[in-house]
Amino acid sequence: MKLIHISDLHIGKRVYEFPMLEDQKYILAQILAVTEREKADGIMIAGDIYDKPVPPAEAVQVFDDFLTKLAALGITVFVVSGNHDSAERLAFGARLMSGRGVYLSPVYDGRVQKVCMQDTWGEVWIYLLPFIKPVVVRHAMEKRDSDNGEEIQDLKIETYQDALTAAVQGMQIDPSKRNILVAHQFVTGAARCESEEVQVGGLDQIDVSVFDKFDYVALGHLHSPQSVGRETVRYCGTPLKYSFSEAGQEKSVTVVELAAKGETVIRTIPLIPLRDMKKICGSYQEVMFREFYQNMNTEDYIQVTLTDEEDIPDGLQRLRTVYPNLMHLEYDNKRTRSVRNIEGAEKAEKKTELELFEEFYELQNNQEMSGQQRAFAQQMIQELLEKGRGGRNF
């Protein structure tokens, strides 16, 4: 069985007030072509379909067109809502669309929709878990116990870890079958980008061990393509670049091929955007010199960093005569460096203890921490924090 994994479409998004809808239509057409060319059995869309809970009409039309074309090709579609989506709006018409092989995750009520597919090796169960918060899971569990006439116990669902653990435990997974989860959450140890929403203190983090029962976990939420913990727990990343921190990335779709239980092959297919996102740096005279940009696609989305000590009068508009899609202009000079030193200290205050320790380790050792070292550091930090909450000195 062959499945395509995509996520974080953010249809309707604007970047530096530039509408991305044309670029999104282009890349969705490319994804459609890849899906057809690969003869995929299904496509998993792991949340953040839209950029806002109430998307503009044009964004809804773009996604509707995408789903309609997939259904016409006979490709089964699995969609979960993300933290940018309205779960209720996205689930509208879900029961009707399931008749066309388009499965939309319902609002979480303590149960998770699962769909069975068949291939040469038997059943493949695909579970659709929308983005959930602890309060949502706690409320769902309390309501379920109340409806069943059971005494409501102290559920102790306080963290995202608790919430995901409870949700997975309620799925009644058969470990002898091949099981896939489509979800939209943040797994500890994954790398973020500037264009993502951040929970202060890393409160939304969950441990990868929650997903041990699944043969593949199709994750959304983070914009950089990456595996976490093991190869088969994967963020496919956004199909487009949505911040200049992603300028050096190659965007792609993830192809998941399932054979017998325990045999999963993962590969990626690069996506080519209508307009790329690039960063250039130099003095005003340098970046405006024809030889500097003659081999560039000046229609790309550009961030220009000028090294001139004095600001260029009306610099943004003058640069746009060469770079019409210039999104952002900044300066790198003595004045801005002094400001960045202050901002750097403020950003450090927003990072988790583990992120700060990882940066310190990398500075000291000129290499990143291993997964085992990261887990040990996280355990030690957690113990120290718990001692602190108990009023003990450390």
Summary of the structure (lengths in Angstrom):
residues: 394
radius of gyration: 23.2
end to end distance: 53.3
largest distance: 76.5
contacts: 1198
relative contact order: 0.11
helix: 35%
strand: 23%
